[in-house]
Each structure stands twice: as C-alpha cells, then as structure tokens.
Amino acid sequence: MSRALVLGGGGVAGIAWATGLLTGLAEAGQDVTGADVLIGTSAGAAVAAQVGSGLPLPQLYARQTDPSLQAAEIAAEFDPEKFGEEFAAVLAEVGTAAETRQAMGKYALAAETVPEPRRRAVIESRLPSHEWPERAVKIVAVDAETGEPAVFDRTSGVPLVDAVEASCAVPGVWPVVPINGKQYVDGGVRSSANADYATGFAQVTVVVPMGAAEVFPTERSFDQVLADLRSAGAKVAVLEPDEASVAAIGPNPLDPGTRAAAAAAGLAQGQRGGVVWE
C-alpha cells in the first residue's frame, strides 16, 4: 500500500511538536515516517528534511530538547495581533486565492527582515544533512512575484537548504529566498499543509501543528481536500495538537523557547497512539 506523510506548518514550536509526535507514535507501534513520500510545508518542510536524513527519531527528538543540540534559531520579532492586522489589510484588497498569494508575495518582498544569509544559516543548522535524501521528499513554496506554487524535490536542481528556507519564509517575518533567478516565500501561503499533493496515495497521514484551519484563502478548503483524497480511494488520518500540546506550543509558535515543551507534549500525545485512517 502506497503511503504519504504530509507535514504542515507551525514555526519552531511546530517543528518540535511534530518531531515529538512522530517519535511517540513510533514508540506506540505506529511509525508513519516510513511513508513512500514526505510532503513538507514551512515547518513541515524542515521536519520532512530531518526525517528524510535518516537520523533516527530519538536523535531528532533530542535535537529539539537538548540545548547543546538545538538549532541556532533567531528569536523572531512576532506580534500575532500586529501581523494579523497587517495580513487582514492585505487580504481585504484581494479576492481569489491566486490574488492572495500574489499579494502576500508583494508584502513579503517589501518587508524589512533579517538578512537572508543569516536566515539561511538557521536552516542549515536545523538539517542533519544538506543533501536531498534518496527517498521521495517534496517541499512546497510559492513564487513571491507570480503567486504560483512550486514543489521542489531532488530532481529540481535546487539545493535542499534553499528549498527548505523558501518553504519556511513566513511573509513579513523572514526574507524571501532567491532560487534560480526567482524569489520564493512560505508554502503556507498556498495552504497550511498542501495535502492535495498526496493525491494518488492509498494511505495519507496529515500532521498539522497549527490545526486544520487555513490562514489564507485557498482554492479548496482543508476539509474539501480531505474529502477529495478519500473520494480518490485514500484512507486519511489527521493529527492535530491535543489540549496539552496547544498549551505547550503557546501563542507564538516562532518562539525558540517553546521547543522543549512542545516536543515533550507531542511525544506524550504520540505515545498514546490510537491513530485511525478512514
């Protein structure tokens, strides 16, 4: 049976929580990381690259909880209320999902952020390997100028670090990423999980650290995508943070200080297992 693991966005807290969840599920006898394809968006792109590196889950978990192993993250200046207002102002002037992507790309291109090389160093420190895995890994980003989505893999001629950095480029927070003469922004501008890229697989596991709600308008809602996957014959499971995990992630998922608690909450949630594909 063909299997896809879809990993959605959620900041550094989302990376930690998803890593803990996957580790806990494996301990509970429900290891989903052996899927035929890993599809990552934003934080999920980092998790997909980490899992794809082949480093065992306990070691990936330690990289979230052990200060001596943690990535050298930048503490983002992130005010959820402020960014919510700015996003709302941008979205008020557009209609379609395609127009939204273009507008958010324009917003990202105009934003003042940390220098791109400094942000790239963070992504490099997150990844156990900077080479594309031999297994199938797909990473979603959005062209900041055209609004068109891009799905990078080992055949794209794009370095893994560049692809992950692009997918994690939250508009207004992190710099857009230049790749082959184009500028790219966070894949979450298209969809928080981009689960539709798992179409054609018999079993689909969708991990959404921030829950199922979409941040931006999309062509198809999350529920519609799930319905389409099931209509195509897939058995689907959606894994969202439980109450304890939501509390551990907190109001600012970009805060590096959340990593240990979010990972531990994910681990505990995963250890209870009980995932059902339907």
N, C-alpha and C positions, 0 to 999 in steps of 0.2 A: 504494500500500500504506500503510495506516494504521500509525503508529509511536508508541510510548510510550517515554519515558525516565524510569526510576524511580531516584530518588536517595535512598539510605538514610542513617542517622545515623552519627555518628562524631566529634563535637566539633569544635574549631577545626582540629585536625590532619586530620580527615576532610574538612572543607571544602577545605582546602589540597590534600590529596591528590586529591580528586575533580576539582578545578579543573585541577590539573596533568595528570591522566589525560585529561580531555576535550580539553585543549589539545594534548596529544601525539597523541591519536587523530586529531584534525583534521589535524595535520601529516602523519600517516601515511596520509591519504586516507580515514579512517573517521569523519568528523564525525557524531556522533549527536545533536548539540544542535538540529538542525532538526526534531526529532520533533513530532508533532501535539499531544502533551500532555507536560508536565513534571509529575511527581508527586514531591513532596518531603516527607521526614520528618526532623525535627530538623535536623542539619547539612545534610541534603539539601534541606530547605526553603529554607535560605539560598542554597544553590547553585542551586536552581531559580529563585529570585527574581533572582539575579545573572545567570544565563544569559538569563532572560526579559527582563531590562532592555534587551537588545540591544547591550550593550557587547561589543566583540569579545573573543574568547577570550584573545589575547595580553595585552590590558589587564586582563582578570580575573585572569590569571596574575600579572601584575605587582603587583596589589593583594594578593597573598599573599606575595610575595617581596621587595618593595621596602619597607623600613621607613617611608619617607615616605608610602606609600600604604596601608599596612596599617590595618585597623580598630582602633579603640581598645578592645581586649579587656580583660576583667578576669581576672586570674590566679586561677582558682578554687582554693579550698582543697579538694583532692580526693585522698583516700586510697583507692585502689582496694580495698585489703583491708578497710578500715573500712566502706566503702559496700557491699561485697559481703556482709559480715556483717549489716549492717542490712537490706539487701534480703532476705537469706535468712530473717531473723527475721520480716519482714512476710509473705513468701511461705509460710512454714511454717504460717500460720494460715488460709490460703485454699485453695480447691480449683480452681474453674473460672477460665478466662481472664477472664471478666467480673468475678468477685470479685477477681482480681488487680488489674485496672485500678482498681476502687473502692478497694482497699487502698492502692495506690501513690498514688492521688489524695489520700487521707486523710493519708498520710505526707507528701506534698508540702505540703499545706495547713498542717500543723503545724510544718514545718521553719523554722529561722531562716536567712535568706539575706540577700543584699544587697537594698537597697530596689528595688522594681520599676521606678521611673523611671530608676534608674541602669542597670539591665539593659536597659531599652528603648533608652537612648542607645547602647548597644553594637550592638544590632540595627540601629538607624538608620545607624550608621557602616559597617556591613557592606554595606548595599544601595546600589548605584549610583543606583537610583530608588526612591522610596517609593510610587509609583503601580503599580497592577496592570498587567501587560502586556496588550496586546490579544490575544496568543496564549493558549492554554489552559494555565494553571498551577493545580495542585491541591496544597494544603498540608494535611497531616494533623495533628490534635491530639486530645487526649482530655479530656472533661469531668471535672474533678477530683472532682466530687461524685457524679455518676452512673456514671462509668466508660464512658460512651458515646463512641464516636469521632465526630469532626467533620471534615468535609472542606471547607475554605474555598477559594473561588475569587473571581473578580472580580464574580460575581453575588451573593455572600453578604452584601454590605453591611458587610463587615469590612475595616478598613484593612490593607494588605499588611504593614506593620510589626507590627501586632498579631498577625496570623496567623503570621508567621514567629517572632515572640517566643514565642507559645504553643507552637508545634511544637518549639521549642528549649528548653523549660522542663524541664530534667532534674530529676526529683524529688530533693529534698534538697540540690540544688546551686544552682538558680536559682529565683526566685519564680514562683508560679503567676501566670497572666495573666488579668486581668478583661476580658471581652468581652461586651457587651450583657447585663450582669447575671449572667453565669456566670463560673466560674473554670476555666481550662484549663491542662493540663500536657502535657508532651512526647508527641508522636505515637508515639515509640518504645515507649511503654508498651503500645501495641496490637501493634506489630510493628516490627522494625528498619527495614524498607523499605516495608511495606504494598503489596507488589507486586500483590496481588489487585485493587487499584483500576485496574490496567491491563487487566483482563478486557475482551475485545472488540476489542483491537488486534491487528493481524496480525504486527507485529514489536515485541518488548519487550526493551529493554536495561536491565538492573538493575545499578546501581553500589552496592556495599556496602563502604564504607570499613573497617568492623569485621569483615568476613567474613559468612558466611551464617548463623552461629549466632544464635538468638534469645536475648535477655537475659531476657525474661519469658515465662511460659506464654502460648500463643496458641491460638485455635480450630483453626487449621491451621498445621502446621509450614511452614518456608520451602520445603522440598522438595515438600510437598504442594501448596503454592500454585503452584510452577513446573510441577508435573505437571498441575494443573488448567488453567493457561494453555495449555500445549501440547495438552491434550485438546480445548480450545476452538478449536484451529487456529493458535495463535500460534507463531512462531519466537522462541526466547528465548536471550539471551546474558547470563551473569552475570559481572561484572567485580569481582574481589576483589584486595586488595593482594598483590603478589608478595613474596618474601622481603626484598628491599631496602626495599620500601615499609613492610612491617611494622616493620622496624627503625627506619625514619625516623619513623614515627608514634609508636613507643615505648609505654611502659606507661600514660602519662597523656595521652589524646587531648584533654584540656581545657587543656593547657599551651600558651599562645600562642607560646612559644619553639620549638615544633615546626613552625611553619607553613612556613618557607622550605625546610627539609629534606624535609618531607612533600610539598610541591608539586613539588620537583625530582625526587623519587622517582616521583611519579605521572606527571610529564612523560616521564621516561625509559621508564616502563612503557608509556605510551600510544604513544610514538613507535615502539615495536616492532610496533604494530598486531596483526594476526592475530585479530581478534575474529570469532567464528563464531556465527551464530544457528542453533539447532537445536531 
